[in-house]
């Protein structure tokens, strides 16, 4: 164990087996911070679902020890500074494994055995700092959890191959030529109309994909629960078919121009997606696609012009010459209902 003096505080890295950390906690030699059980469950789910492939990645835990405890021996008492949620998840996995082994689902049983084997041979890296006051521990905890830069959404979608929603979104984004021509904003978090003429932001595209996977209107993409059956390619085909019909109403070059079309309004786009999915309950994927195409064809003659006074019948805000529909669920549903009356 190599101990270094950094910014007046001695510190080192150690690696301890999961079994040893569990034993230390039971003996009250590993002190955790208060935790949120919802976050603990999320970490447990991540570990459990990825146990079979061994693709579990955790940054080192950060712990503090009393002055003089880094004297060449592995410290036998730790106070967790950062990583209490990760550690609590590991502590609770024993019960998770036990319950899953009694499951009637083969996949859960298989994951439980993989996880049990994985934990038996896994060591956890811990950065240990010596002699921190309680105020210093608290400040370090705040700094570690607020000063780090969050991974950009574009990177999460491009690189997170385990996330089904991100994977489908990325493949649609890379393969749909018309969508690429229309423009998807990947650098900015939000699109400010009318200056930005890109059709969608990346988060909006992901929300639309989640909406079609869920078969219902969503406020946020994380509301989608990963229980949609069927092949990803089939869902991509449905979403791409919807985009094809949408771009027949307005060209990709113009669809993000708020001065010309209300299809540049995301609440309107959500309403069109909600309209297109009507009657999807209990239908096969091929039937959903056919229904979507037929329903979108009924909208060919809708006046999508931003100058159309009909749009102002809905809740929204006037700013200069532009009308911005409110993005509430109620308003989106009312626009979708109005679209039903425009069928030709």
C-alpha positions in Angstrom: 0.0 0.0 0.0 1.5 3.3 -1.1 0.5 6.4 1.0 0.8 9.8 -0.6 0.4 13.3 0.9 -2.0 15.3 -1.3 -3.1 18.8 -0.3 -1.9 18.2 3.3 -4.0 15.0 3.6 -2.6 11.5 3.5 -4.4 9.2 1.2 -4.1 5.8 -0.6 -6.1 3.3 -2.6 -7.0 -0.1 -1.3 -9.1 -3.0 -2.7 -11.3 -5.1 -0.4 -13.4 -8.1 -1.2 -17.2 -7.5 -1.1 -17.4 -10.2 1.6 -15.0 -8.3 3.8 -16.9 -5.0 3.3 -20.2 -6.8 4.3 -18.5 -8.2 7.4 -17.1 -4.8 8.4 -20.6 -3.3 8.1 -22.1 -6.0 10.2 -19.4 -5.4 12.9 -20.0 -1.6 12.6 -16.6 -1.0 11.3 -17.9 0.4 8.0 -20.1 3.5 8.6 -22.4 4.7 5.8 -24.1 8.0 5.2 -27.9 8.2 5.0 -29.2 6.7 1.8 -32.3 6.9 -0.4 -33.8 3.5 -1.0 -35.1 4.4 -4.4 -31.5 5.1 -5.6 -30.3 1.9 -3.9 -32.9 -0.1 -5.8 -31.8 1.4 -9.1 -28.2 0.4 -8.4 -29.3 -3.1 -7.3 -31.3 -3.5 -10.6 -28.2 -2.3 -12.6 -26.0 -4.9 -10.9 -28.5 -7.7 -11.1 -29.4 -7.2 -14.8 -25.7 -7.1 -15.9 -24.3 -9.8 -13.7 -24.4 -12.5 -16.4 -22.1 -10.6 -18.7 -20.0 -9.2 -15.9 -20.5 -5.7 -17.4 -20.8 -3.9 -14.1 -18.8 -0.7 -13.7 -18.4 1.2 -10.5 -16.1 4.1 -9.7 -14.0 3.7 -6.5 -15.7 4.3 -3.2 -14.3 7.2 -1.1 -13.8 6.7 2.6 -12.2 8.5 5.5 -10.1 7.1 8.4 -8.8 8.5 11.7 -5.4 10.2 11.9 -2.6 7.7 12.0 -4.5 4.8 10.5 -2.6 4.8 7.2 0.6 3.4 8.6 1.2 0.7 6.1 -1.6 -1.6 7.2 -5.0 -1.9 5.6 -7.4 0.2 7.8 -9.9 -1.9 9.7 -12.5 0.9 10.1 -13.9 3.2 7.4 -16.3 6.0 7.2 -17.9 6.3 3.8 -17.6 9.7 2.2 -19.0 8.9 -1.2 -20.5 5.6 -2.4 -23.0 4.8 0.4 -25.7 4.0 -2.1 -23.4 1.7 -4.0 -22.3 0.0 -0.8 -25.9 -0.3 0.5 -26.9 -1.9 -2.8 -24.1 -4.5 -2.3 -25.3 -5.2 1.2 -28.8 -5.8 0.1 -27.9 -8.1 -2.8 -27.7 -11.2 -0.5 -31.5 -11.0 0.0 -32.0 -10.3 -3.7 -30.0 -13.4 -4.7 -31.9 -15.5 -2.2 -35.3 -14.4 -3.5 -34.3 -14.7 -7.2 -33.1 -18.2 -6.7 -36.7 -19.1 -5.7 -38.2 -17.4 -8.8 -40.2 -19.2 -11.4 -38.3 -17.3 -14.1 -35.3 -19.0 -15.5 -33.6 -15.7 -16.4 -33.8 -14.5 -12.8 -32.5 -17.7 -11.4 -29.6 -17.6 -13.9 -28.8 -14.0 -13.0 -28.9 -14.8 -9.3 -26.2 -17.6 -9.7 -24.1 -15.4 -11.9 -24.3 -12.6 -9.3 -23.5 -14.9 -6.4 -20.4 -16.2 -8.2 -19.4 -12.6 -9.2 -19.6 -11.2 -5.7 -17.5 -14.1 -4.3 -14.5 -13.1 -6.4 -15.0 -9.3 -6.6 -12.9 -6.7 -4.9 -14.0 -3.0 -4.6 -11.5 -0.2 -5.0 -11.6 2.4 -2.3 -9.8 5.8 -2.1 -9.0 6.4 1.6 -8.2 9.8 3.1 -6.7 10.2 6.6 -7.6 12.8 9.2 -10.5 14.6 7.6 -12.8 16.6 10.0 -16.5 16.1 9.7 -16.8 19.4 7.9 -14.1 18.3 5.4 -15.9 15.0 4.8 -19.1 16.8 4.1 -17.5 19.3 1.8 -15.7 16.5 -0.1 -19.0 14.6 -0.5 -20.7 17.8 -1.9 -17.8 18.5 -4.3 -17.7 14.9 -5.6 -21.4 15.0 -6.3 -21.8 18.5 -7.7 -18.5 19.5 -9.4 -18.2 16.5 -11.8 -19.4 17.1 -15.3 -22.4 15.0 -16.3 -22.0 12.9 -19.5 -23.7 14.7 -22.3 -27.0 13.1 -23.6 -25.5 12.7 -27.1 -22.7 10.6 -25.6 -25.0 8.5 -23.5 -27.2 7.8 -26.5 -24.2 7.0 -28.7 -22.2 4.9 -26.2 -24.7 3.2 -23.8 -25.2 0.0 -25.7 -27.1 -1.7 -22.8 -29.9 0.9 -22.8 -32.5 -0.2 -25.3 -34.1 3.2 -25.7 -30.8 4.9 -26.3 -29.8 2.1 -28.8 -33.0 2.5 -30.9 -32.7 6.3 -30.8 -29.1 6.3 -31.9 -29.8 3.9 -34.8 -32.8 6.0 -36.0 -30.7 9.1 -35.7 -27.8 7.6 -37.7 -29.9 5.9 -40.4 -32.8 8.2 -41.3 -31.6 10.5 -44.0 -34.6 12.8 -43.9 -34.3 13.2 -40.2 -30.7 14.1 -40.6 -31.6 16.7 -43.2 -34.3 18.1 -41.0 -31.7 18.5 -38.2 -31.4 17.1 -34.6 -29.8 19.4 -32.1 -27.2 17.4 -30.2 -25.2 20.2 -28.6 -27.8 22.3 -26.9 -30.3 21.1 -24.3 -33.3 22.9 -25.7 -34.3 24.4 -29.0 -35.3 28.1 -28.9 -37.8 29.0 -31.6 -37.9 30.6 -34.0 -34.1 31.2 -34.1 -33.1 27.5 -34.1 -34.5 25.8 -37.2 -33.4 22.3 -36.4 -36.4 20.0 -36.2 -35.9 18.3 -32.9 -33.5 18.3 -29.9 -31.9 14.9 -29.1 -34.0 14.6 -25.9 -37.2 15.3 -27.9 -36.2 12.5 -30.4 -35.6 10.1 -27.5 -39.0 11.0 -26.0 -40.7 10.3 -29.3 -39.1 6.9 -29.6 -40.1 6.1 -26.0 -43.6 7.2 -26.8 -43.9 4.8 -29.7 -42.4 2.0 -27.5 -44.9 2.7 -24.8 -47.8 3.2 -27.1 -49.0 6.2 -25.1 -48.1 9.9 -24.4 -45.2 10.4 -22.1 -44.0 13.5 -20.4 -40.4 12.2 -20.0 -38.5 9.4 -21.7 -37.6 7.8 -18.3 -41.4 7.2 -17.8 -41.1 4.3 -20.3 -40.7 1.0 -18.6 -38.7 -1.5 -20.6 -41.4 -4.1 -21.1 -42.3 -3.6 -24.8 -42.1 -6.9 -26.6 -41.0 -7.3 -30.1 -37.8 -6.8 -32.1 -36.1 -3.4 -32.0 -35.8 -3.3 -35.7 -39.6 -3.6 -35.9 -40.0 -0.6 -33.6 -37.4 1.3 -35.7 -39.5 0.6 -38.8 -42.6 2.0 -37.2 -40.9 5.2 -36.0 -39.2 5.7 -39.4 -42.6 5.1 -41.2 -44.1 7.8 -39.0 -41.3 10.2 -39.9 -41.7 9.4 -43.6 -45.4 10.4 -43.4 -44.5 13.5 -41.3 -42.0 14.7 -43.9 -44.7 14.3 -46.6 -46.6 17.0 -44.8 -43.6 19.4 -44.8 -40.2 19.0 -46.3 -37.2 18.2 -44.0 -35.7 21.5 -45.0 -38.7 23.5 -43.8 -40.2 21.4 -40.9 -38.1 23.1 -38.2 -39.0 26.6 -39.5 -41.5 28.1 -37.0 -42.2 31.0 -39.4 -43.8 28.5 -41.9 -45.2 25.5 -40.1 -46.6 24.5 -36.7 -44.9 21.1 -37.1 -41.9 23.0 -35.7 -43.8 23.0 -32.4 -42.9 20.0 -30.3 -46.4 19.8 -28.6 -47.9 19.6 -32.0 -45.5 16.8 -33.0 -46.4 15.0 -29.8 -50.1 15.4 -30.6 -49.5 13.9 -34.1 -47.7 10.9 -32.5 -50.6 10.5 -30.1 -53.1 10.7 -32.9 -51.1 8.1 -34.9 -51.1 5.6 -32.1 -54.8 5.5 -31.4 -56.3 2.0 -31.4 -52.9 0.3 -30.8 -54.1 -1.7 -27.8 -53.4 -5.5 -28.2 -52.3 -5.1 -31.9 -49.3 -6.8 -33.4 -46.4 -4.7 -34.5 -47.3 -5.2 -38.1 -50.9 -4.1 -37.4 -49.6 -1.1 -35.5 -47.5 0.0 -38.4 -50.4 -0.4 -40.9 -52.8 1.5 -38.7 -50.2 4.3 -38.2 -49.7 4.7 -42.0 -53.5 4.7 -42.7 -54.2 7.3 -40.0 -51.3 9.5 -41.0 -52.6 9.5 -44.6 -55.8 11.0 -43.4 -53.9 14.2 -42.4 -52.5 15.0 -45.8 -54.8 18.1 -46.2 -54.3 19.6 -42.7 -53.3 23.2 -42.9 -50.0 23.1 -40.9 -49.2 26.7 -41.5 -48.3 28.7 -38.4 -50.6 31.4 -39.8 -53.6 29.1 -39.6 -55.8 30.8 -36.9 -57.1 27.3 -35.9 -54.0 26.7 -33.8 -55.0 29.6 -31.4 -58.0 27.7 -30.2 -55.7 25.7 -28.0 -53.9 26.8 -24.8 -50.7 28.6 -25.5 -48.8 31.9 -25.6 -48.6 34.7 -28.1 -45.1 36.1 -28.6 -45.0 38.6 -31.4 -46.3 37.0 -34.6 -45.9 33.5 -33.2 -48.2 31.3 -31.2 -46.6 28.6 -28.9 -49.0 25.8 -27.8 -48.7 24.9 -24.2 -46.9 21.6 -23.6 -49.3 20.2 -21.0 -50.8 16.7 -21.5 -54.3 18.1 -21.6 -53.4 20.5 -24.4 -51.6 17.8 -26.4 -54.6 15.5 -26.1 -56.9 18.3 -27.3 -54.8 18.9 -30.3 -54.8 15.2 -31.1 -58.6 15.1 -30.8 -58.8 18.1 -33.1 -56.7 16.2 -35.6 -59.4 13.5 -35.6 -61.8 16.1 -37.0 -59.4 17.0 -39.8 -59.4 13.6 -41.4 -59.9 13.7 -45.2 
